[in-house]
Amino acid sequence: MQVRKAWLYQRFLSAGLLIPLVFTSCAPSPPSPSDGGLSPVHLRFATFTQGTAWYAYGASIAELLRPQLPSGSSLDVLPLAGGVANPQLLAQGKADFALNFAVNVQWARQGRIIYEEKME
């Protein structure tokens, strides 16, 4: 019975990780620089310190996104703060997107618990 539970958990986890990738892969491609002359972008992705799962997720996501960016663009994975500080990095403009826990995002948007002011 224990093996069956582990198998089901593994299947649900796999499906949860693969479904967003499938939808992302099926999305229409952005126009290439030759199509619309898109300017290079410089993005910063806030994760957590090197060696953590969040940093590994960020590095993997960055590898998937880089080929989709206009020529000359960069995407830096920031090994800085983590859950509590990532909303602050976003609000201060020090990161363009970040990994986080849903509860921290809610607290940051409401300006409560560990955040003194509301953040967008």
N, C-alpha and C positions, 0 to 999 in steps of 0.2 A: 504493500500500500504506500509506503514511504517513497519508493521509486516512482510510482505513478504520479504522486504529488510533485516531485521534482521535475518530472518530464513535462507535466502540464504547465508548471511555472516557467520552465525554459521556453516552451512554445509561446506562451503569452508574452514573455519578455522579448523574444525574437520578433514576434508580430508587431509589438509596440515600437520597436526600433526600425523595422523594415518598412512599415506602412508610410511614415513620413518621407523616407528616401524614395519610395516608389512615386508618391505624389510630386515630390520635387523633381524627379527625373522625367515625369510626364508633362511638366509645365513647359510652356513654349519658351524657346531660347530667347534671351535678350538680344537686341540687335547688335551686330558686331560693329567695331569701329568703322569699318568700310561702309556699313549701311547708314549710319547716322553720325559718324565722326564723334563718338562718345569720348569724353575727356577721362583721363585716368583718375581713379579715386584712391584715397588712402584711408583704409579702415582699421579700427582697433577693436579687438575682441577681448573683453575682460573675462578671465577664467579664475584660476587659483594658482598656487605655487607649482613649480615644475615638480613632476613626479606624482601629482595627484590625478585622480580620474578626470576631474574637470579640465585640467590642462590637456590631458590626452584627448578628451572629447573635442576641445577647442582646436587642437592641432589637426585632428582628423577632419573636422568640419571645414577648417581653413583650406585644407588640401582639396576638398571637393568644390569649394567656392572659387578659389583662385583662377582656375581656367575659364570661369564664367565672367570674370571681370574684364573691363576694357584693357587694352594693351597699355603697359606701363603702370598699372595699378599695383597697390600693395595691400596686404592684409596681415597685420601683426597680431599675434596671440600674446596677450599681456598676462604674465604670471605674477599678478600683484596681490589682490586683496581677498577675493572670495565672497561668500554669501552676504555678509553684513555690509561690506564696503562697495560691492559692485553697483548697487543702485546709486550710491554717491558718486562713483566714477562717471556713470551715465549722466547724472544731473549736472555735474561740473564740466561735461564735455570732454572728459579725459578718455572716454571709450565710446564707441558707436553702438555696440551691442554687447551682451554679456550673458553668461549662464547664471542662474540663481534659483533659489527655492521660491515657490509660489507665495508662501507666507511672508517672506521678506519683501517681495515685490508689493504685496498688499499693504504691509506696514509702511513702506516707503511712500506709496501713493497717498496713504491716509495721514502720514506724519505722526505716527504713534509708536508705542512700545520703545524701540531703540532709535527712532528717528525723530529729531526735534521739529522738523518742518516737512511739509508735503513736497514730494518730488514727482516730476513728470516722467 
